[in-house]
Amino acid sequence: MKPLRLAVLADIHGNLPALEAALVEIDADGVDGFIVAGDMVAGPDPQGVVRRLRELKAWLIRGNNENYLMQYFSGKAPDYLFTSQQWAFIHWNYRQLDQPTLEFLAALPEQRVIDLPGLDPIRVVHGSPRNNAELVYPERDISLLELALAQTTEPVLVFGHTHCAWQWRQNGRLALNPGSLSGKFNGQLGGGYAILTWDGSQWQAELRDLVYDTALIRQAFHESGLFAAGGAVARYYLRDLETGTNSLPRFVEYAWDLAQRAGYSAAPCVPDHIWAQAAEMFEAGLADGSVSL
C-alpha cells in the first residue's frame, strides 16, 4: 500500500508563480492533501493564491498577515492603516480581495488540528500556539519550542512565520517549519516546502528546496500595481525575493529606530515623512556599505 503523504506549505505571500512551481513538483510525486500554515496573502496576487489553495481543498489557517487584513474587514481598523505609507502594502492587498474571499479568510482558525483516522494528529500554527506572530527559531533558542510543545499534546507540531526551514524531534514528537514557499532570505534564491509521510507508526518529514522563475514574480509585482502602490515595503520585499537577502525587516527596524530618535516612540506607526527619510537613508547605506544585512 502506498504511504499517505501530505504537502506542507507556509508563507506563500501572494506569490502565485512560486505556488504553481511547487505544485508541479508535488503533483509529479503525488500527495494526499495539503497543509498551509498561514500567510497566504501579502504579495502581488493574494486573490489568486487563496483561490488556488481552495481548489486544492487544503487545510488552511490564518497567519499574522491574514489577521492584518481582518482589521480592515472588521470595520475596526484605525485610520493609520488606511493612510500610512508603512501600511500601504497591506492596504493594497486588502483591496485585491473580493467579499467571498474575505469572508472565507475571516472564518479560518489561527490554528487547527488535522486528525486523520489511524494516524497521529498534526497541530498547525503560524507563529506559535500562543501567538501567531511569535518567532520560533530552535537553532537560536530552544526555549520557545519547548514551551510550544509543553502547551500542546499532538505528536506533530507545524510552524510557519519565520521563513526558516527546520525539523526537530524531541521525546517522540516532531516539530517542523517548512520554510517560506515565496523566499528563503538566507542568501539562497527560491523557497521551500515539506512533505510529511506516514511510515506506519509515525510521521516523517522531508524538507525540500524550491526553485522558481523570479522574473515571473517581478512581472507580477509590476503588472498588479503592487510595486507602485506598496512603496518601500514592496521594493524591499521584491529585492529580497530576487537576491535571497532579508532587507525588509532590517529596513522596518531602521525606520522605527529613526522615528524613535526623532521623538515618535509612542506613535502607532512610523510617520510618513520619517518613513520616506528612512527609505532614502537606508538605500544610501546599502550602497556605501554603512548598512549591513
Beta strands, then each sheet from edge to edge (+ up, - down):
strand 1: 5-9
strand 2: 33-36
strand 3: 59-60
strand 4: 112-114
strand 5: 122-124
strand 6: 156-158
strand 7: 165-170
strand 8: 173-178
strand 9: 191-198
strand 10: 203-210
sheet 1: 3+ 2+ 1+ 9- 10+
sheet 2: 4+ 5- 6- 8- 7+
end
